Amino acid sequence: MVKKLIHNIMIAVKGIAHGFSSERNIKFQMIIGWLVILFSIILKIPRNDLILIVFVSFLVIVLELINTSFEKLIDFLHPARHDEIRKIKDMMAGAVFLIVIFAVIVGILVLYRPLLSLLKVF
């Protein structure tokens, strides 16, 4: 049972690593997410705010992994260009974009005051 769990975790880690190494958007979003989390820790934001920052950062990455997986699956199953498939891909990209906008808004709302306080020190 433990062996199977470890095996499943390794498969998941390989999938994340593959997304990070092969997809520019995932790499960018992962780096930005970790930097925002690190910056939030350095600013010593309240715990609930940090939980929110971590949540939206992971949400962006998870949704981008799902989007990329669906796009690759669609391309594999239907390699020819088709207007309806383009619309599906556009909607998936739109979902990621909305989550990114949400994450930016949360980041601004949570980090605005701590960032202002930091800038006053300099």
Helices and strands as residue ranges (DSSP letters): H 2-22, H 24-42, H 47-77, H 83-121
